[in-house]
Amino acid sequence: MDWRGEYDQDATHAACLLMLQALQNRPCAKILNDNSNITRTTMKLTAWGAQWLEEMHNAGLEYIAWVLPSSLLARQAVETATHYLQAPQVGTFDDVASAYVWLQQQQPVPQAVSQA
């Protein structure tokens, strides 16, 4: 995900719901979430955001590499909210390259195949 421009709470919720829908349609265990190109945000990670991350995990997400925006307030909100999560595992980064390297090192747990 490459977030660009300005985001308020409503725009953030809409984008997050699109991410969830995409993950449900095309499951994957890893996502690189780049917020470095956000120019302005009033978004805060709330209980809704924690629930969204849980739903993302339920849809198969195990790891999210989160490149933080330069805004100190936004960075603190992300780091505080994700610090206490059990799953998915969240890594926070200052740049895409570091996030990518970390994400490549993570080994998803193989999903059991059900036999009908």
C-alpha distances in whole Angstrom, upper triangle without the diagonal:
4,6,10,13,15,14,17,17,18,14,12,14,14,10,10,13,11,8,12,13,11,12,15,16,14,15,13,14,11,7,6,5,6,8,11,11,12,15,17,16,19,17,18,17,20,21,19,16,18,19,15,14,18,17,14,16,19,17,16,14,16,13,10,10,10,10,12,13,17,18,21,21,17,17,20,19,16,18,21,19,18,21,23,20,22,19,16,17,15,15,14,14,15,14,11,14,15,12,12,16,16,14,16,19,18,20,19,22,24,24,27,28,30,33,35
4,6,10,13,13,16,17,18,14,13,15,15,11,12,15,13,11,15,16,14,15,19,19,18,18,17,18,14,11,8,6,5,7,8,8,9,12,14,15,18,16,18,18,21,23,21,18,20,21,18,17,21,20,17,20,22,20,20,17,19,16,13,12,10,10,11,11,15,16,19,20,16,16,20,19,16,19,22,20,19,22,24,22,24,22,19,19,17,16,15,14,14,12,10,14,15,13,13,17,17,16,18,21,20,23,22,26,27,27,31,32,34,37,38
4,7,9,9,12,14,14,11,10,13,12,9,11,14,12,11,15,17,15,16,20,20,20,20,19,20,17,13,11,8,6,5,7,6,6,9,11,11,14,13,15,16,19,21,19,16,19,20,17,17,20,20,17,20,23,21,21,19,20,18,14,13,11,10,11,10,13,14,17,17,13,14,18,17,15,17,20,19,18,21,24,22,24,22,20,20,17,17,15,15,14,14,12,16,17,15,16,20,20,18,21,23,23,25,25,28,29,29,33,34,36,39,40
4,7,8,12,15,15,12,11,15,14,11,14,17,15,15,18,20,18,20,23,23,23,24,23,23,20,17,14,11,9,7,8,5,5,7,9,10,14,14,17,18,21,24,21,19,22,23,20,20,24,23,21,24,27,25,25,22,24,22,18,17,14,12,12,10,13,14,17,17,14,16,19,18,17,20,22,21,21,24,27,25,28,26,23,24,21,20,18,17,16,15,14,18,19,17,18,22,22,21,24,26,26,29,28,31,33,33,37,37,39,43,44
4,7,10,13,14,11,11,15,14,13,15,18,17,17,20,22,21,23,26,26,26,27,26,27,24,20,18,14,12,10,10,7,5,5,7,9,12,13,16,18,21,24,22,20,23,24,22,22,26,25,23,26,29,27,28,25,27,25,21,20,17,15,14,11,13,13,17,16,14,16,19,18,18,21,23,22,23,26,28,27,30,28,26,26,23,23,20,19,18,17,17,21,22,20,22,25,26,25,27,30,29,32,32,35,36,36,40,41,42,46,47
4,7,10,11,9,9,13,13,12,14,17,17,17,20,22,22,23,26,27,27,28,27,28,25,21,19,16,14,11,12,9,6,6,5,6,9,10,13,16,18,21,20,18,21,23,20,21,25,25,23,26,28,27,28,26,28,25,22,21,17,16,14,11,13,12,15,15,12,15,18,17,17,20,21,21,22,25,27,26,29,28,26,26,23,23,20,20,19,19,19,23,24,22,24,27,27,26,29,31,31,33,33,35,37,37,40,41,43,46,47
4,7,8,6,6,9,10,9,11,14,15,15,18,19,20,21,23,25,25,26,25,26,23,20,18,15,13,10,12,11,7,8,6,5,7,7,10,13,15,18,16,14,18,19,17,18,22,21,20,23,25,25,26,23,25,23,20,19,16,16,14,12,14,12,15,14,11,14,16,14,14,18,19,18,19,22,24,23,26,25,23,24,21,22,19,20,19,20,20,24,24,22,24,27,26,25,28,30,29,32,31,33,35,35,38,39,40,44,45
4,6,5,6,9,10,11,12,14,16,16,18,20,21,22,24,26,27,27,27,27,25,22,21,17,16,13,16,14,11,11,8,6,5,5,9,11,13,16,14,13,17,18,16,18,21,21,21,24,26,25,27,25,26,25,21,22,18,18,16,14,16,14,16,14,12,15,17,14,15,18,19,17,19,22,24,23,27,25,24,25,22,23,21,22,21,23,23,27,27,24,26,30,29,27,31,33,31,34,32,35,37,36,39,40,41,45,45
4,6,5,6,9,10,10,12,14,15,16,18,20,21,22,24,26,26,26,26,24,21,21,17,17,15,17,17,13,14,12,8,7,5,7,9,10,13,11,10,14,15,13,16,18,18,18,21,23,23,25,23,25,24,20,21,18,19,17,16,18,16,17,14,12,15,16,13,14,18,18,16,18,21,22,21,24,23,22,23,21,22,21,22,22,24,24,28,27,25,27,30,28,27,31,32,30,33,31,33,35,34,37,38,39,42,43
4,5,5,6,9,10,11,13,14,15,17,19,20,21,23,24,25,25,26,25,22,22,18,19,16,19,18,15,16,14,11,10,8,11,12,13,15,12,12,16,16,14,17,19,18,18,22,23,22,25,23,26,25,22,23,20,21,19,18,21,19,21,18,16,19,20,17,17,21,21,19,20,24,24,23,26,24,23,25,23,25,23,25,25,26,25,29,29,26,28,31,30,28,32,34,32,34,32,34,35,34,36,37,38,41,42
4,5,5,6,9,10,11,12,14,15,17,18,20,21,22,23,24,25,23,20,19,16,16,14,17,15,12,14,12,10,10,9,12,13,14,17,14,13,17,17,14,17,20,18,18,21,23,22,24,22,24,23,20,21,18,19,17,16,19,18,20,18,15,18,20,17,17,20,21,19,20,24,25,23,26,24,23,24,22,23,22,23,23,23,23,26,27,24,26,29,28,26,29,32,30,32,30,32,34,33,36,36,37,41,41
4,5,5,6,9,10,11,12,14,15,16,18,20,21,21,21,22,20,17,16,13,13,11,15,14,11,13,12,9,9,7,9,10,12,14,11,10,13,14,11,13,16,16,15,18,20,19,21,19,21,20,17,18,15,16,15,14,17,16,18,16,13,15,17,14,13,17,18,15,16,20,21,20,22,21,19,21,18,20,18,20,20,21,20,24,24,21,23,26,25,23,26,28,27,29,27,29,31,30,33,34,35,39,39
4,5,5,6,9,10,10,12,14,15,16,18,20,20,21,21,20,17,18,15,16,14,18,18,15,17,15,12,12,9,10,10,11,12,9,8,12,12,9,12,14,13,13,17,18,17,20,18,21,20,17,19,17,18,17,17,20,19,21,18,15,18,19,15,15,18,19,16,17,20,21,19,22,20,18,21,19,21,20,22,23,24,23,26,26,23,25,28,26,24,27,29,27,29,27,28,30,29,31,32,33,36,37
4,5,5,6,9,10,11,12,14,15,17,18,19,20,22,21,18,18,15,16,15,19,18,15,18,17,14,14,12,14,14,15,16,12,12,15,14,11,14,17,15,14,18,19,17,20,19,22,21,19,20,18,19,19,19,22,21,23,21,18,20,22,19,18,21,22,19,20,24,24,22,24,22,20,23,21,23,22,24,24,25,23,27,27,24,25,29,27,25,28,30,28,30,27,29,30,29,32,32,33,36,36
4,5,5,6,9,10,11,12,14,15,16,17,18,19,18,14,15,12,13,12,16,15,13,16,15,13,14,12,14,14,15,16,13,12,15,15,11,13,16,14,13,17,18,16,18,17,19,19,16,17,15,16,16,16,20,19,22,20,16,18,20,18,16,20,21,18,18,22,23,21,23,20,18,20,18,20,19,21,21,21,20,23,24,21,21,25,24,22,24,27,25,27,25,27,28,27,30,31,32,35,35
4,5,5,6,9,10,11,12,14,15,15,16,16,15,13,13,11,13,13,16,16,15,18,17,14,15,12,13,12,13,14,10,9,11,11,8,9,12,11,10,13,15,13,15,13,16,16,13,15,13,15,16,16,20,20,21,19,16,17,19,16,14,17,19,16,15,19,20,17,19,17,15,17,16,18,17,19,21,21,19,23,23,19,20,24,22,20,23,25,23,24,22,24,25,24,27,28,29,32,33
4,5,5,6,9,10,10,12,14,15,16,17,17,15,16,14,16,16,20,20,18,21,20,18,18,15,16,14,15,15,11,10,13,11,8,11,13,10,10,13,14,12,15,14,17,18,16,18,17,19,19,20,24,23,25,23,19,21,22,19,18,21,22,18,18,22,22,19,21,18,16,19,18,21,21,23,24,24,23,26,26,23,23,26,25,22,25,27,25,26,23,25,26,24,26,27,28,31,31
4,5,5,6,9,10,11,12,13,15,17,16,14,15,13,15,16,19,19,17,20,20,18,19,16,18,17,18,18,15,14,16,15,11,13,15,12,11,15,15,13,15,14,18,18,16,18,17,19,20,20,24,24,26,24,21,22,24,21,19,22,24,21,20,24,24,21,23,20,18,20,19,21,21,23,24,24,21,25,25,22,22,25,25,22,24,26,24,25,23,25,25,24,26,27,28,30,31
4,5,5,6,9,10,10,11,11,13,12,10,12,10,13,14,17,17,17,20,20,18,19,16,17,16,17,17,14,12,14,14,10,10,13,11,8,12,13,11,12,11,14,14,12,14,14,16,17,18,22,23,24,23,19,20,22,20,17,20,22,19,17,21,22,19,20,17,14,17,16,18,18,20,22,21,19,22,22,18,19,22,21,18,20,23,21,22,19,21,22,21,24,24,26,29,30
4,5,5,6,9,10,10,11,13,13,11,14,13,16,17,20,21,20,23,23,21,21,18,18,16,17,16,13,12,13,11,8,9,10,7,6,10,10,8,10,10,13,14,13,16,16,18,20,21,25,25,26,25,21,22,23,21,18,21,22,18,17,21,21,17,18,15,13,16,16,19,20,22,24,23,21,24,24,20,21,24,22,19,21,23,21,21,18,20,21,19,22,22,23,26,27
4,5,5,6,9,10,12,14,15,14,16,15,18,19,23,23,22,25,25,23,24,20,21,19,20,19,16,15,16,14,11,13,14,10,9,12,12,9,12,12,16,17,16,19,19,21,23,24,28,28,29,28,24,25,27,24,22,24,25,22,21,25,24,21,22,18,17,20,20,22,23,25,27,26,24,26,27,23,23,26,25,21,23,26,23,23,20,22,22,20,22,22,23,26,26
4,5,5,6,8,10,13,13,11,14,14,16,18,21,21,21,24,25,23,24,21,22,21,22,22,18,17,18,17,13,14,15,12,10,13,13,10,11,11,15,16,15,17,18,20,22,23,27,27,29,28,24,25,27,25,22,24,26,23,21,25,25,22,22,19,16,19,19,21,22,23,25,24,21,24,24,21,20,23,23,19,21,23,21,21,19,20,20,19,21,21,23,25,26
4,5,5,5,7,9,10,9,13,13,16,18,22,22,22,26,26,24,25,22,22,20,21,20,18,16,16,15,12,12,13,10,7,10,10,6,8,8,12,13,12,15,16,19,21,23,27,27,29,28,24,24,26,24,21,23,24,21,19,23,23,19,19,15,13,16,16,19,20,22,24,23,21,23,23,19,19,21,20,17,18,21,18,18,15,17,17,15,18,18,20,23,24
4,6,6,9,11,13,13,16,17,20,22,25,25,25,29,29,27,27,24,24,22,22,21,18,17,17,15,13,13,13,10,8,10,9,6,8,10,13,15,15,19,20,22,24,26,30,30,32,31,27,27,29,26,23,25,27,23,21,25,24,21,20,17,15,18,19,22,23,25,28,27,24,26,27,23,22,25,24,20,22,24,21,20,17,18,17,15,17,17,18,21,21
4,6,10,13,14,14,17,18,21,23,26,26,26,29,30,28,29,26,27,25,25,24,21,20,21,19,16,16,17,13,12,14,13,9,11,12,16,18,18,20,21,24,26,28,31,32,34,33,29,29,31,29,26,28,30,26,25,28,28,24,24,20,18,21,22,24,26,27,29,28,25,27,28,24,23,26,25,21,22,25,22,22,19,19,19,16,18,18,18,21,21
4,7,10,12,12,15,16,19,22,25,25,25,29,30,28,30,27,27,25,26,25,23,21,21,20,17,16,17,14,12,13,13,9,10,11,14,15,16,18,20,22,25,27,30,31,33,32,29,29,31,28,25,27,29,26,24,27,27,23,23,19,17,19,20,22,24,25,27,26,23,24,25,21,20,23,22,18,19,21,19,19,16,17,16,15,17,16,18,21,21
4,7,9,10,14,15,19,21,24,25,26,29,30,28,29,26,26,24,25,24,21,20,19,18,15,14,14,12,10,10,10,7,6,8,11,12,13,16,18,21,24,26,30,31,32,31,28,27,29,27,24,25,27,24,21,24,24,20,20,16,14,16,17,20,22,23,26,25,22,23,23,20,19,21,20,16,17,19,16,15,12,13,13,11,14,14,16,19,20
4,6,8,11,13,17,20,22,24,24,28,29,27,29,26,26,23,24,24,22,19,19,18,16,14,15,13,10,10,11,8,6,6,8,9,11,13,16,18,21,24,27,29,30,30,26,25,27,25,22,23,25,23,20,22,22,19,18,14,12,14,15,17,19,20,23,22,19,20,20,17,15,17,16,12,13,15,13,12,9,11,11,11,14,15,18,21,23
4,7,11,13,16,19,22,24,24,28,29,27,29,25,25,22,23,23,21,19,18,18,15,13,13,13,10,8,11,9,6,4,5,6,8,11,14,17,20,23,26,28,29,28,25,24,25,24,20,21,23,20,17,19,20,16,15,11,9,10,12,14,17,18,22,21,18,19,18,15,14,15,14,10,11,13,10,9,6,9,10,10,14,15,18,21,24
4,7,10,13,16,18,20,21,25,26,25,26,23,23,20,22,22,21,18,17,18,15,13,14,14,11,10,13,11,9,6,6,5,6,8,11,14,17,20,23,25,25,26,22,21,23,22,18,18,21,19,16,18,19,16,15,12,9,10,10,11,14,15,18,17,14,15,15,11,10,12,11,7,9,11,8,9,8,11,13,14,17,19,22,25,27
4,6,9,12,15,17,18,21,22,21,23,20,20,18,20,21,19,16,16,17,14,12,14,14,10,11,14,12,11,7,9,6,5,6,8,11,14,17,20,22,23,23,19,18,21,19,16,17,20,18,15,17,19,16,16,13,10,11,10,11,12,13,16,15,12,14,14,10,9,12,11,8,10,13,11,13,12,15,16,17,21,22,25,28,30
4,6,10,12,14,15,19,20,19,22,19,19,18,21,22,20,17,17,19,16,14,17,17,13,14,17,16,14,11,12,9,6,5,6,8,11,14,17,19,20,21,17,16,19,18,15,16,19,18,15,17,19,17,18,15,12,12,10,10,10,10,12,11,8,10,11,7,7,10,10,7,10,13,12,15,14,18,20,20,24,26,28,32,34
4,6,9,11,12,15,16,15,18,15,16,15,18,19,18,14,15,17,14,12,16,16,13,14,18,16,16,12,13,10,7,6,5,6,9,11,14,16,17,18,14,13,16,15,12,14,17,15,13,16,18,16,18,16,13,13,10,10,10,10,12,11,9,12,12,9,10,13,13,11,14,16,15,18,17,20,22,23,26,28,30,34,35
4,6,7,9,12,14,14,17,15,16,16,19,21,20,16,18,20,17,16,19,19,16,18,21,20,19,16,17,14,10,8,6,5,7,8,11,14,16,16,13,12,16,15,12,14,18,17,15,18,21,19,21,19,16,16,13,12,10,9,10,8,7,11,11,9,10,14,14,13,15,18,18,20,20,24,26,26,30,32,34,37,39
4,6,6,9,10,10,13,12,13,13,17,20,18,15,17,19,17,16,20,20,18,20,23,22,22,18,19,16,12,10,7,6,5,5,9,10,13,13,10,10,13,13,11,13,16,16,15,17,20,19,22,20,18,17,14,13,11,10,10,10,10,13,14,12,14,17,16,16,19,21,20,23,23,26,29,29,33,34,36,40,41
4,6,8,11,11,15,14,16,16,20,23,22,19,21,23,21,19,23,24,21,23,26,25,25,21,22,18,15,12,9,6,6,4,7,9,12,13,11,10,14,15,13,14,18,18,17,19,22,22,24,23,21,20,16,14,11,10,8,8,8,12,13,12,14,17,17,17,19,21,22,25,25,29,31,32,35,37,39,43,45
4,6,9,11,14,14,17,18,21,24,23,20,22,24,22,21,25,25,22,25,28,26,26,23,24,21,17,15,12,10,9,7,9,11,14,15,13,13,17,17,15,18,21,21,20,23,25,25,27,25,23,23,19,18,15,13,12,11,11,14,16,15,16,19,20,19,22,24,25,28,28,31,33,34,37,39,41,44,46
4,6,7,11,11,14,15,19,22,20,18,20,22,20,20,24,24,22,24,27,26,26,23,24,21,18,16,13,11,9,6,8,9,12,13,10,12,15,15,14,16,19,19,19,22,24,24,26,25,23,23,19,18,15,15,13,13,14,17,18,17,19,22,22,21,24,26,26,29,29,32,34,34,38,39,41,44,46
4,7,11,12,15,17,20,24,23,20,23,25,23,23,27,27,25,28,31,29,30,27,28,25,21,20,16,14,12,8,9,9,12,13,11,13,16,16,16,19,21,21,22,24,27,27,30,28,26,26,22,21,18,17,15,15,16,20,21,20,22,25,25,25,27,30,30,33,32,36,38,38,41,43,45,48,49
4,7,9,12,15,18,21,20,18,21,24,22,22,26,26,25,27,30,29,30,27,28,26,22,21,17,15,12,9,10,8,11,11,9,12,15,14,15,18,19,19,21,23,25,25,29,28,26,26,22,22,19,18,17,18,19,22,23,21,24,27,26,26,29,31,31,34,33,36,38,38,42,43,45,48,50
4,5,8,11,14,18,17,15,18,20,18,19,23,23,22,25,27,27,28,25,26,24,20,19,16,15,12,9,11,8,11,9,7,11,13,11,12,16,17,16,18,21,23,23,26,25,24,24,20,21,18,18,17,18,19,23,23,21,24,27,26,25,29,30,29,32,32,34,37,36,40,41,43,46,47
4,7,10,12,16,15,14,17,19,18,19,22,23,22,25,27,27,29,26,27,25,22,21,18,17,14,12,13,10,12,9,8,12,13,11,13,16,16,15,18,20,22,22,26,25,24,24,21,22,19,20,19,21,22,26,26,24,26,29,28,27,31,32,31,34,33,35,38,37,40,42,43,47,48
4,7,9,12,12,10,13,15,14,15,18,19,19,21,23,24,25,22,24,22,19,19,15,15,13,12,14,11,13,10,7,11,12,9,10,14,14,13,15,18,19,19,22,22,21,21,18,19,17,18,19,20,21,25,24,22,24,27,26,25,28,30,28,31,30,32,34,34,37,38,40,43,44
4,6,10,10,8,11,13,13,14,17,18,18,20,22,23,24,21,22,21,18,18,15,16,13,13,15,12,12,9,7,10,10,6,8,11,11,9,12,15,16,16,20,19,19,19,17,18,16,18,19,21,22,25,24,22,24,27,25,24,28,29,27,30,29,31,33,33,36,38,39,42,43
4,7,7,5,7,10,10,10,13,15,15,17,19,20,21,18,19,18,15,16,13,15,13,14,16,14,14,11,9,10,10,6,6,10,9,6,9,12,13,12,16,16,15,16,14,16,14,17,18,20,21,24,23,20,23,25,23,22,26,27,24,27,25,27,30,29,32,34,35,39,40
4,5,5,7,9,10,11,13,14,15,17,19,20,22,19,20,20,18,19,17,19,17,17,20,17,17,14,12,14,13,9,10,12,11,8,11,13,13,13,16,16,16,18,16,18,17,20,22,24,25,28,26,23,26,28,26,25,28,29,27,29,27,28,31,30,32,35,35,39,40
4,5,5,6,9,10,11,12,14,15,16,18,20,19,19,20,18,20,18,21,19,20,23,21,20,17,16,17,16,12,12,14,12,9,11,14,12,12,15,15,15,17,16,19,19,22,24,26,27,30,28,25,27,29,27,25,29,29,27,28,26,27,29,28,30,32,33,37,37
4,5,5,6,9,10,10,12,14,15,16,19,17,19,19,17,20,18,20,19,20,23,21,21,18,16,17,17,13,13,16,14,11,13,16,15,13,16,15,15,18,17,20,19,22,24,26,26,29,28,24,27,29,26,25,28,29,26,28,25,26,28,27,29,31,32,35,36
4,5,5,6,9,10,10,12,14,15,17,15,16,16,14,16,14,16,15,17,20,18,19,16,13,14,14,11,10,13,12,8,10,13,13,11,14,13,13,15,13,16,16,19,21,22,22,25,24,21,23,25,23,21,25,26,23,25,23,24,26,25,28,30,31,34,35
4,5,5,6,9,10,11,12,14,16,14,14,15,13,16,14,17,17,19,22,20,20,18,15,16,15,12,10,12,11,7,8,11,10,8,11,10,10,12,12,15,16,19,21,23,23,26,24,21,23,25,22,21,24,24,22,23,21,22,24,23,26,28,29,33,34
4,5,5,6,9,10,10,12,14,13,15,16,15,18,17,20,20,22,25,24,23,21,18,19,19,15,14,16,15,11,12,14,13,10,12,11,11,14,14,18,19,22,25,26,25,28,27,23,25,27,24,22,26,26,23,24,21,22,24,22,25,26,27,30,31
4,5,5,6,9,10,10,13,11,13,14,13,16,15,18,18,20,23,22,23,20,17,18,18,15,13,16,16,12,12,15,14,12,13,11,11,14,13,17,17,20,23,24,23,25,25,21,22,25,22,20,23,24,21,22,20,21,23,21,24,25,26,30,31
4,5,5,6,9,10,11,9,10,11,10,13,12,16,16,18,22,21,22,20,17,17,17,14,12,14,14,10,9,12,12,9,10,8,7,10,10,13,14,18,20,21,20,23,22,18,20,22,19,17,20,21,18,19,17,18,20,19,22,24,25,29,30
4,5,5,6,9,10,9,10,12,12,15,16,19,20,22,25,25,25,23,20,20,20,17,15,16,16,12,11,14,12,9,9,7,7,11,12,16,17,21,24,25,24,26,24,21,22,24,21,19,22,22,19,19,17,17,19,17,20,22,23,26,28
4,5,5,6,9,9,11,13,13,17,17,20,21,23,27,26,27,25,22,22,22,19,17,19,19,15,14,17,16,12,13,10,10,13,14,18,19,23,25,26,24,27,26,22,23,25,23,20,23,23,20,20,17,18,19,17,19,21,21,25,26
4,5,5,7,6,9,10,10,13,14,18,19,21,25,25,25,24,21,21,21,19,16,18,19,15,13,17,16,12,13,9,8,11,12,15,17,20,23,23,21,23,22,19,19,22,19,16,19,20,17,17,15,16,17,15,18,20,21,24,26
4,5,5,4,6,9,10,14,15,19,20,23,26,26,27,25,22,22,22,20,17,18,19,15,13,16,15,11,10,6,5,9,11,14,17,20,23,23,22,24,22,19,19,21,18,16,18,19,15,15,12,12,14,13,16,18,19,23,24
4,5,7,9,12,13,17,18,22,24,26,30,30,30,28,25,25,25,23,20,21,22,18,16,19,17,13,12,9,9,13,15,18,21,24,27,27,25,27,26,22,23,24,22,19,21,22,18,17,14,14,15,12,14,16,17,20,22
4,6,9,12,13,17,18,21,23,26,29,30,30,29,26,25,26,24,21,22,23,20,18,21,20,16,15,12,10,14,16,19,21,24,27,26,24,26,25,21,21,23,21,18,20,21,18,17,14,14,14,12,14,15,16,20,21
4,6,9,11,15,17,20,23,25,29,30,30,29,26,25,26,24,21,22,23,20,18,20,19,15,14,10,9,12,14,17,20,22,25,25,22,24,23,19,19,21,18,15,17,18,14,13,10,10,11,9,12,13,15,19,21
4,6,7,11,13,17,19,22,25,26,27,26,23,22,23,21,18,18,20,17,14,17,17,13,12,8,6,9,10,13,16,18,21,21,19,20,19,16,16,18,15,12,14,15,12,12,9,11,12,11,15,17,19,22,24
4,7,10,13,16,19,22,25,26,26,26,23,21,22,21,17,17,19,17,13,15,15,12,10,7,5,6,9,11,14,17,21,20,18,20,18,15,15,16,13,10,13,13,9,9,7,8,11,11,15,17,19,23,25
4,7,10,13,15,19,22,23,23,23,20,18,20,19,15,15,17,15,12,13,14,11,11,8,5,5,6,8,11,13,17,17,15,16,14,11,11,13,10,7,10,11,7,9,8,11,13,14,18,20,23,27,29
4,6,10,12,15,18,20,20,20,17,15,17,16,12,13,15,14,10,13,14,12,12,10,7,6,5,6,9,11,14,14,12,14,13,9,10,12,10,7,11,12,10,12,11,14,17,18,21,23,26,29,32
4,6,9,13,16,18,18,19,16,14,16,16,12,12,15,14,11,13,16,14,15,13,10,9,6,5,6,7,10,10,9,11,9,5,7,9,7,6,10,11,10,13,14,17,19,21,24,26,29,33,35
4,6,9,12,14,15,15,12,10,13,12,9,10,13,12,10,12,15,14,16,14,12,10,7,6,5,6,9,9,9,11,10,7,10,12,10,10,13,15,14,17,17,20,23,24,27,29,32,35,37
4,7,10,12,13,14,11,9,13,13,10,11,15,15,13,15,18,17,19,18,15,14,10,8,6,5,6,6,6,9,9,7,10,12,11,11,15,16,16,19,20,23,26,27,31,33,35,39,41
4,7,8,9,11,8,6,9,10,8,9,12,13,12,14,17,17,20,19,17,15,12,10,7,6,6,8,9,13,12,10,13,16,14,15,18,19,19,23,23,26,29,30,33,35,38,41,43
4,5,8,9,7,6,10,11,10,11,14,15,15,17,20,20,23,22,20,19,15,14,10,9,8,9,11,15,14,13,16,19,18,18,21,23,23,26,26,29,32,33,36,38,40,44,46
4,6,9,8,7,10,12,12,13,16,17,17,19,22,22,25,25,23,22,18,16,12,11,8,10,13,16,15,15,18,20,20,21,24,25,25,29,29,32,35,36,40,42,44,47,49
4,5,5,6,9,10,11,12,14,16,17,18,21,22,25,25,24,23,19,18,14,13,11,14,16,19,19,18,21,23,22,23,26,27,27,31,31,34,37,37,41,43,45,48,50
4,6,5,6,9,10,11,12,14,15,16,19,21,24,24,23,22,18,17,13,13,12,15,18,20,19,19,22,24,22,23,27,27,27,31,31,34,37,37,41,43,45,49,51
4,5,5,6,9,10,11,12,14,15,18,19,23,23,23,22,18,18,14,15,14,17,20,23,21,20,24,26,24,25,28,29,28,31,31,34,37,37,40,43,44,48,50
4,5,5,6,9,10,11,12,14,17,17,21,21,20,19,16,15,12,13,13,15,17,20,19,18,21,23,21,22,25,26,25,28,28,31,34,34,37,39,41,45,46
4,5,5,6,8,10,11,12,15,16,19,19,18,17,13,12,9,10,10,13,15,18,16,15,18,20,19,19,23,23,23,26,26,29,32,32,36,38,40,44,46
4,6,5,6,8,10,10,13,15,18,19,19,17,14,14,11,12,13,16,18,21,19,18,21,23,20,21,25,25,24,27,27,30,33,33,37,39,41,45,47
4,6,5,6,8,10,12,13,17,18,17,16,13,14,12,14,15,18,19,22,20,18,22,24,21,21,25,26,24,27,26,29,32,32,35,37,39,43,44
4,6,5,6,8,11,11,15,15,14,13,10,10,8,11,12,15,16,19,17,15,18,20,18,18,22,22,20,23,23,25,28,28,32,34,36,39,41
4,6,5,6,9,10,14,14,14,12,9,9,7,10,12,15,17,19,16,15,18,19,17,17,21,21,19,22,22,25,28,29,32,34,36,40,42
4,6,5,8,10,13,15,15,14,11,12,11,14,16,19,20,23,20,18,22,23,20,20,24,24,22,25,24,26,29,30,33,36,37,41,43
4,6,7,8,11,12,12,12,10,12,11,15,17,20,21,23,21,18,21,23,20,20,23,23,21,24,23,24,27,27,30,33,34,38,40
4,5,5,9,9,9,8,7,9,9,13,15,18,18,20,18,15,18,20,16,16,20,20,17,20,19,21,24,24,27,30,32,35,37
4,6,9,10,11,9,8,9,10,13,16,19,20,21,19,16,20,20,17,17,21,20,18,20,20,21,25,25,28,31,33,37,39
4,7,9,11,10,10,12,13,17,20,22,23,25,22,19,22,23,19,19,23,22,19,21,20,21,24,25,27,30,32,35,37
4,6,7,7,8,11,13,17,20,22,22,24,21,18,21,21,18,17,21,20,17,18,17,18,21,21,24,27,28,32,34
4,6,7,9,12,15,18,22,23,23,25,22,19,21,21,18,17,20,19,15,16,15,15,18,18,21,24,25,29,31
3,5,8,11,14,18,21,22,21,23,21,17,19,20,16,15,18,17,13,14,12,13,16,15,18,21,23,26,29
4,6,10,13,16,19,20,19,20,18,15,16,18,14,12,15,15,12,13,11,12,15,15,18,21,23,26,28
4,7,10,13,17,18,17,18,16,13,14,15,11,10,14,13,10,11,11,12,16,17,20,23,25,29,31
4,6,10,13,15,14,16,13,10,13,14,10,10,13,13,11,14,13,16,19,20,23,26,28,32,34
4,7,10,12,12,13,10,7,10,11,8,8,12,12,10,14,14,17,20,22,25,28,31,34,37
4,7,9,10,12,9,7,11,12,10,11,14,14,14,17,18,21,24,25,29,31,34,37,40
4,6,7,9,7,6,10,11,9,11,14,14,15,19,20,23,26,27,31,33,36,40,42
4,7,9,8,8,11,12,12,14,16,17,18,22,23,27,29,31,35,37,39,43,45
4,6,6,6,9,10,11,13,15,16,17,21,22,26,28,30,34,36,39,42,44
4,6,5,6,9,10,10,12,14,16,19,20,24,26,27,31,33,36,39,41
4,5,5,6,9,10,11,13,15,18,20,24,26,28,31,33,36,39,42
4,5,5,6,9,10,11,13,16,19,22,25,27,30,33,36,39,42
4,6,5,6,9,10,11,15,16,20,22,24,28,30,33,36,38
4,5,5,6,9,10,13,15,19,21,23,26,28,31,34,37
4,5,5,6,9,12,15,18,21,23,27,29,32,35,38
4,5,5,7,10,13,16,19,21,25,27,30,34,36
4,5,5,9,10,14,16,18,22,24,27,30,33
4,6,8,10,14,16,18,22,24,27,30,33
4,6,10,13,15,18,22,24,27,30,33
4,6,10,12,15,18,21,24,27,30
4,7,9,12,15,18,21,24,27
4,6,9,12,15,18,21,24
4,6,9,12,15,19,22
4,6,9,12,15,19
4,6,9,13,16
4,6,9,13
4,6,10
4,6
4
